[in-house]
Amino acid sequence: MSEEFTVLYDGPALATHRMSVRDLAPALLGFADAVERAQQIIAPDYPVRLEVQATEAASFDVNLILRDLPELYRQAVAVFSGPEVTAALAVKDIVGGVIGAVTIAVLRLRHGGKPTAAAVPTTSDTDVPLVRLTFPDGTVFETTNASWVVYQDGRVMIGLRDAVKPLADEGVETFAIAHRGTTTVVESSDRAAFDVAGPDETVLLDRTEPMMLQPMDITFRRGGKWKVSNGLSRFFVRVEDHAFVDRVEKGIERFGKADIIHAQVRTVQTRTPEGLKTEYTIVRVVDHIAGGEQLTLELDGN
């Protein structure tokens, strides 16, 4: 039996319906790793193989140019799982587990951090074990127990981290999975949700909290980071609030020398073989408090 689903990348950079092999190959390999690991967790007796299949004849050329797909899946990469198994339910659950893990990761980022989980009593309507997740801001989300278990597996999340890496590229705005009439979307501002430790690393702290920051050195070059001060120390932060960055680039937001930003900042501290590593990400800019003299910004093309 097999289960079809579609992985989509979209954004202005894909207007020509082409994508760099150097970006696409690691992303698809990472996604395959996530699916195969989910299979080991959910259905260990049913080995699967993730295959790529064209949606129409000759839609993949030898030179690996991605051709335009039907309107609903335009500028997309189609990925199908063709497992050599007899249990259709197990295959469906594997796909659902991966999609559920993606959803939980995004919700965790958007709603303040790690949720608490509680089992949901089964009813006559369903015998699928469910869990109720409650996030720090009070948001409640019910999902399958399989999705919750898959989400907590580091190898799955490392694979998904690689799958969404193209969102770091300028002009790639969304990653989505379409399955059985439902599409789960990850926006570029959600990419930080998949920042996980590597196999030789251990996450010691992962939290999102409000901070008041003073920008010291601002750049909006691709992959660039801001240098900021919290009043006690100076450090670099990655900015994932692309709507705010867009307003700055368009001149809607202007920075002065003494400006302060109120932002939701994610702090991840990891123990690595080299020692302690701390990374900061501005998830959302809540407010921009003007100060004085305008700063010179470093923009692409300048």
N, C-alpha and C positions, 0 to 999 in steps of 0.2 A: 504494500500500500504506500501511497505517497500523499504528501500534503503540500499544497502550493501556497506560497506567500511571496510578497514582493518587497524588496528593499529599494527605497527611493532617495536620491540626493537631488536637491533643487536649489536654485538661486541664480542670480544674474550671470555668474561665472560659467554657468552651464547652458547659456542661451544658444550656443552652437551645438549642443547635444554631444559634447566631447568632455572627457575627463582624463587627467593624467594617469597613466598606468602606475606610476610611482605612488600616487595617492590611492587609487582604486584597489590594487592588488593587496596591500597590507590591510586595508579596511575589510575586504571580503574574507581574507584569511582569519582576521580577528573575529569576524562574525561566525565563521565556520567553527572556530575554537569554542565560542560561547555555546553554540547549538550542540556540539558534540559533548561538551561538559554537562550541559543540561540533560542530555540523554543518559549519561552515566548516573546522574542524580535521580531522575524521574523514572526511567525505564531501563535499568542496567541490563536486562535480559534481551533487549531489542536494539542491537547496534544499528546506527544510521549512517548515511553518507549524504553530505550536502553537495548538490550539483547545481551548476549554472546552466540555464536553458534559455535560448532565444525565444522571444515572444512571437516572432514571425520569421519566416525563412530568410536566411542571410542577414539577419539584423546585426550579427557580429561579423565584422570583416577580419581578415587575417591580421591587419594592422591594428586591431582592437579599438577602432573608432566606435564610439557608442552611438548607434542610430536612434532617431526619434521613435518613441513608442506611441501607443494610442493616447488620446488626449488626457485621460485620467491619470496616466502614468508618464507624462512627458518628462523629459530630462531625468530619466530614472534608470537605475540598474536593476534588472529583474533577476531574482535569485529563487531557485526552487529546491526544495528538499526532496530527494528521491530515495528514501530509505528502503532497503531490501528486507522488509518485515511483513508480518501478517496482521499485526495489531494496529488498526487505523486509529483507535482511541489513544494508544500510547504515543503515536506520531503527533497527533493533534495536541496532546498534553505537553509534549516537548516544545513545540512552537509556541503554545500559549504560555508556557513557563518563562521562556526567553522574553516574550513581549511584556509579560507581567513584571519581570525584573526591570525592564526599561522604564515602565510606568512608575514603579516604586522609586527608582533612582531620581527621576525628574521631580516627582512629588516631594522627595526628601529635600532637594535643593530649593524648591519653590516655597516650602512650608516650614522652614526653620530648622531642619535637622532630622536626626534619627527618630523614627516612630517607636511607640510601644505596641506590642502585638498581643492580641487575645483571641483565643479560638472562638469561632461562631458555631453554635449548636446546629447540627444538620436537621433538615426538615424533610417532609415527604416529597417536596418539590425537587430536591437534589441530595445526592449522597456524596457530593464532592466536598472534601474538607476545606473550609474557608477560615481565613483569619481577618480580624478587624484591626486595621492599623490606625493609630491616633498620633498625629504629628504635633510638634510643640506649639503650633499656633491654633490648635483645636480642630484642624481638618481631619475628617475620618474617611477612610477608604477601605472597602472590603475587596479582598482578592483571594485567589486560591492559595492553599498552603504550599503547593508546589512552587508557585511564583515567589513566595516569600523565602523558601529554602534556596531556590536558584539565585535570587538576588543576593543572599548572604554569602555565596560562594565566590571567593576571590578570583579563581580562574575564569569564571563566567564574566565577571566585571572587567577583568583585564582584556578579554576578547571584545567586549562591547566598547571599552575605551578605544581600542584600535578602530572599531567600526565607525565611530563618530569623529575620528580625527580629522577627516576632510572638512568638518565644520570650522576648523581653525583657519582654513584658507579663505582669503577675501573673496566674497561673491558666492560662497556656498552657505546657504542660510538654513536649510532644513535637512534632516535625515528622518525617514519615515518607514514604517513597516505596515504594509497592507495585507490583511488576512481575514478571509471570510466576511467581507463587507465592512470591516472596521479598519481604520487607519490610525496608528499611533505615531505622533509627530514629536521629534526632538528638535528644538530650535537651537541656533548657534549659541544663544545665551544660556542654554542648558548643558553645554558641553562639560562644564566643571562638575556636573553630577556624576561623571564617569571617571574622574581623577582618582585612581586607586593605586595602592602600592604594588610594586613589582614582586616577583617571587622571593627576593632576598630582602624585602622591606616589610616593616610592621607599622601600621597606622596607630599612633598613640592618642591622637586628638583630631576630631573632625567636627567642627561646629560653625554655625553661621550666626552672627550677632551684629547689632548696629555699632558703627564706629563713626567718629568725627575725624576727618583727615584733611590735612593741608597739602595740596599738590605742590611738589618742589620742582619736578621735571616731568613734562607731559609729552608723550609721543603717541601718534595714532598710526604709526607704521605697522605693517603686518607682523604680528608676533611681538610687538613692542610692549613694554610695561611702563607704568607710571612709577616715579619715585615720590613717595609721600612721607609725611610726618604725622605722628599721632600726638605730638607734644613732648614725648619722651625719647623717641628714637625715630630713625629714618629707615625705610625699607621699600622694596619694590612690590607692586601688586599688578596682577593681570586684570584687565577690565573686560567683563563679559556682558555688561549692559550696553548692547550695541545700539539700542534706540537712543541712549544718551550720547554715545560717541557720534552717531549720525547727526544729532542736533548741534554738537560742537563743530563738526566739519561744515555744516551748512550756515554757521554763524549765528544760530539761534541762541546757543549758550556761549558766553565769552568769559574767559578766565582772567582774573586779576591776581596781583602778587600776593594778597592776603586772603584769598578766597578759601572757604571751607566747604567740604562736601560731607553731607550726612549720607552714609551708605550702609547697605547690608553686606558684610564682608565674611567670606568663608575662610577659615583658618584650618589648614591641614598640617599636622606635625607627624613626621615619619621617622622611624629609626632605620637607618641604612647601615651597610657595612662601613661607610665612611663616617658615620656619626648622625647627629640629629639634623633633620631637614625640615624647614618651615616654609610653607607656601601660602600666599594670600591672594584671594580673588574677590574683586568687587562684583557681586552678583547683581545688585541693583542700586542705582543712585536715587536716594529718597528725596534729597533736597540739595540745591546748590546755593550757598550763601555768599553773595558777592562781597569782596573786600576792598579792592582799590585798583592799583596800576595793572594794566593788561599785560598778560604774559605772551611771549612768542611761542606758538605751537609748531611742532615738527609734524608735517603732514606728508603723505606719499606724494611724490612728484616735485617736492620743493628742494 
